[in-house]
Amino acid sequence: MQNFIENTLKNAFPDAEIHVVDTTGGGDHFDVDITTAAFAGRSVLQQHRLVYAALGEKVGYEIHALALNTHIPG
């Protein structure tokens, strides 16, 4: 699932710097740190919604917990 998250977010945000950590080792709880210009001019809530939209319906099912840290470059 970690590779799925990394690959999916990289496809959605090609310029992004992405770090994904499986926090429990069980493959369903993750910390994601993502920096992309796509977040510029958006609120934190809007940034998180973009990430959730990219990951789709796996959030809440295969991905039980997702802690997001979103950043704008620079």
GURO-314072 format. One line per field, with one value per residue (C-alpha): residue in three letters; chain; x, y, z. Coordinates in pm, 1 decimal, decimal comma. Each point is the difference from the previous one (the first is absolute). Layout:
REM residues N
pado ALA | ... .
vokol A | ... .
x X | ... .
y Y | ... .
z Z | ... .
This chain:
REM residues 74
pado MET | GLN | ASN | PHE | ILE | GLU | ASN | THR | LEU | LYS | ASN | ALA | PHE | PRO | ASP | ALA | GLU | ILE | HIS | VAL | VAL | ASP | THR | THR | GLY | GLY | GLY | ASP | HIS | PHE | ASP | VAL | ASP | ILE | THR | THR | ALA | ALA | PHE | ALA | GLY | ARG | SER | VAL | LEU | GLN | GLN | HIS | ARG | LEU | VAL | TYR | ALA | ALA | LEU | GLY | GLU | LYS | VAL | GLY | TYR | GLU | ILE | HIS | ALA | LEU | ALA | LEU | ASN | THR | HIS | ILE | PRO | GLY .
vokol A | A | A | A | A | A | A | A | A | A | A | A | A | A | A | A | A | A | A | A | A | A | A | A | A | A | A | A | A | A | A | A | A | A | A | A | A | A | A | A | A | A | A | A | A | A | A | A | A | A | A | A | A | A | A | A | A | A | A | A | A | A | A | A | A | A | A | A | A | A | A | A | A | A .
x 0,0 | 292,9 | 112,6 | -357,2 | -17,1 | 337,7 | -71,3 | -354,7 | 104,8 | 296,4 | -236,4 | -244,1 | 271,5 | 298,9 | 211,7 | -58,0 | 253,0 | -171,1 | 91,8 | -225,9 | 49,9 | -194,1 | -42,7 | -109,7 | 160,1 | -343,3 | -38,0 | -306,9 | 116,5 | 218,2 | 163,7 | 34,6 | 213,7 | -56,8 | 132,8 | -140,8 | -70,5 | -356,1 | -74,9 | 85,5 | -289,2 | -203,5 | -94,8 | 128,5 | -345,6 | 0,5 | 350,2 | -110,1 | -306,5 | 223,3 | 204,7 | -310,3 | -147,8 | 319,5 | 1,4 | -367,4 | -212,2 | 294,2 | -3,1 | -219,2 | 27,2 | 345,6 | 146,6 | -148,8 | 196,3 | 174,7 | 185,9 | 77,2 | 262,8 | -41,6 | 245,5 | 55,7 | 355,4 | 227,0 .
y 0,0 | 234,7 | -31,3 | 57,9 | 324,3 | 121,6 | -88,1 | 136,8 | 330,6 | 28,7 | -49,6 | 258,5 | 250,8 | -59,2 | 275,8 | -123,7 | -105,7 | -283,3 | -194,8 | -281,1 | -185,8 | -309,8 | 97,2 | -338,8 | -245,6 | -140,9 | 166,1 | 206,4 | 298,3 | 260,2 | 337,3 | 189,2 | 307,7 | 162,2 | 320,0 | 120,8 | 324,9 | -126,6 | 105,1 | 367,0 | 233,1 | -276,0 | -42,0 | -299,3 | -155,4 | 41,4 | -149,1 | -304,2 | -41,5 | -9,7 | -281,2 | -194,3 | 40,8 | -132,9 | -307,1 | -65,3 | -255,0 | -184,4 | 266,9 | -131,6 | -358,9 | -134,1 | 321,6 | 16,7 | 301,0 | 272,0 | 284,7 | 272,5 | 271,0 | 215,1 | 268,6 | 251,4 | 10,7 | 277,6 .
z 0,0 | 66,7 | -363,8 | -117,0 | 197,9 | -125,5 | -364,0 | 1,3 | 153,0 | -237,0 | -295,2 | 136,8 | 94,7 | -232,4 | 157,5 | 353,9 | 257,6 | 186,5 | 311,4 | 120,5 | 327,0 | 109,6 | 364,4 | 134,9 | -240,6 | -79,2 | -337,4 | 85,5 | 211,8 | -171,2 | 47,9 | -326,8 | -46,2 | -339,3 | -152,9 | -332,0 | -181,6 | -54,6 | 358,2 | -60,9 | 77,7 | 166,9 | 362,4 | 195,5 | -24,4 | -378,5 | -18,6 | 199,4 | -219,1 | -308,4 | 156,0 | 106,4 | -349,0 | -157,8 | 225,0 | -63,4 | 176,2 | 156,1 | 274,7 | 276,5 | -120,6 | -82,4 | 141,3 | 350,6 | 124,9 | -195,7 | 169,2 | -254,0 | 10,0 | -309,8 | -108,8 | -278,1 | -142,9 | 123,1 .
